[in-house]
Amino acid sequence: MILGGAALAAAATMLVPAAAASASPSAHVQASPASVSKKLFSAWGRRDHVAAAKVATPSAVKTIFSYVFRSPDEFAGCTSAGVCRFVHTSVHVPGGLNGILVVVSGGKVTKVYESRLITKPGSAAQWLFKAWQKNDRHRAYEVAKKAAVTTLFRTKFDPHGVTYFWQGCTAEPKGYSCAYSYEGGAMLMHVRGSKVRGYDVRTISYIAD
């Protein structure tokens, strides 16, 4: 059937909304991890909880607003997995993160990790141990240097394996040795720092009975 001019015009008019609808998704392209993380960082810098909540989960907002050190001064980029970092270049902070690390997923910051001010050597050791139990390297770097994290995570924590017993910390040259004993030996976390500057785990060693 051949349509007349009026019919063709009507058909064309009906097609316009469909074309516009097909193009609309491009107007809602998900922001890049870098863009999302920078928006959160900017909101935090302004102490703007409302703006932060638009780009991050409640737990992520709560964590970044609890950061006790001065604001990191450099954006260190994002990985392909959406892990973005803001680092310090002019001050020293405990742990291996050297600032703030955020995880972006689905267009929002879902997790924030940060350098921690731990005022007791035992607390730093226990924080690291719990991070190992959860197989969470980012959490480990909040309170430990790379050497300690690398050593600890060479083996994955086995909840069905040997039982670890917290033995506390004892003074050693330049810091503390915090121990977890287990059948056949012990793991020693060597902690450095001070109550004012914060403690972190620098290295880990093992001894056998």
Secondary structure in CASP SS format (residue, H / E / C, confidence):
PFRMAT SS
TARGET T0000
AUTHOR 0000-0000-0000
METHOD secondary structure of the structure
MODEL  1
M C 1.00
I C 1.00
L C 1.00
G C 1.00
G H 1.00
A H 1.00
A H 1.00
L H 1.00
A H 1.00
A H 1.00
A H 1.00
A H 1.00
T H 1.00
M H 1.00
L H 1.00
V H 1.00
P H 1.00
A H 1.00
A H 1.00
A H 1.00
A H 1.00
S H 1.00
A H 1.00
S H 1.00
P H 1.00
S H 1.00
A H 1.00
H H 1.00
V C 1.00
Q C 1.00
A C 1.00
S C 1.00
P H 1.00
A H 1.00
S H 1.00
V H 1.00
S H 1.00
K H 1.00
K H 1.00
L H 1.00
F H 1.00
S H 1.00
A H 1.00
W H 1.00
G H 1.00
R C 1.00
R C 1.00
D C 1.00
H H 1.00
V H 1.00
A H 1.00
A H 1.00
A H 1.00
K H 1.00
V H 1.00
A E 1.00
T C 1.00
P H 1.00
S H 1.00
A H 1.00
V H 1.00
K H 1.00
T H 1.00
I H 1.00
F C 1.00
S C 1.00
Y C 1.00
V C 1.00
F C 1.00
R C 1.00
S C 1.00
P C 1.00
D C 1.00
E E 1.00
F E 1.00
A E 1.00
G E 1.00
C E 1.00
T C 1.00
S C 1.00
A C 1.00
G C 1.00
V E 1.00
C E 1.00
R E 1.00
F E 1.00
V E 1.00
H C 1.00
T C 1.00
S C 1.00
V C 1.00
H C 1.00
V C 1.00
P C 1.00
G C 1.00
G C 1.00
L C 1.00
N C 1.00
G E 1.00
I E 1.00
L E 1.00
V E 1.00
V E 1.00
V E 1.00
S E 1.00
G C 1.00
G C 1.00
K E 1.00
V E 1.00
T E 1.00
K E 1.00
V E 1.00
Y E 1.00
E E 1.00
S C 1.00
R C 1.00
L C 1.00
I C 1.00
T C 1.00
K C 1.00
P H 1.00
G H 1.00
S H 1.00
A H 1.00
A H 1.00
Q H 1.00
W H 1.00
L H 1.00
F H 1.00
K H 1.00
A H 1.00
W H 1.00
Q H 1.00
K C 1.00
N C 1.00
D C 1.00
R H 1.00
H H 1.00
R H 1.00
A H 1.00
Y H 1.00
E C 1.00
V C 1.00
A E 1.00
K C 1.00
K H 1.00
A H 1.00
A H 1.00
V H 1.00
T H 1.00
T H 1.00
L H 1.00
F C 1.00
R C 1.00
T C 1.00
K C 1.00
F C 1.00
D C 1.00
P C 1.00
H C 1.00
G C 1.00
V C 1.00
T C 1.00
Y C 1.00
F E 1.00
W E 1.00
Q E 1.00
G E 1.00
C E 1.00
T E 1.00
A E 1.00
E E 1.00
P C 1.00
K C 1.00
G E 1.00
Y E 1.00
S E 1.00
C E 1.00
A E 1.00
Y E 1.00
S E 1.00
Y E 1.00
E C 1.00
G C 1.00
G E 1.00
A E 1.00
M E 1.00
L E 1.00
M E 1.00
H E 1.00
V E 1.00
R E 1.00
G E 1.00
S E 1.00
K C 1.00
V C 1.00
R C 1.00
G E 1.00
Y E 1.00
D E 1.00
V E 1.00
R E 1.00
T E 1.00
I E 1.00
S E 1.00
Y E 1.00
I E 1.00
A E 1.00
D C 1.00
END
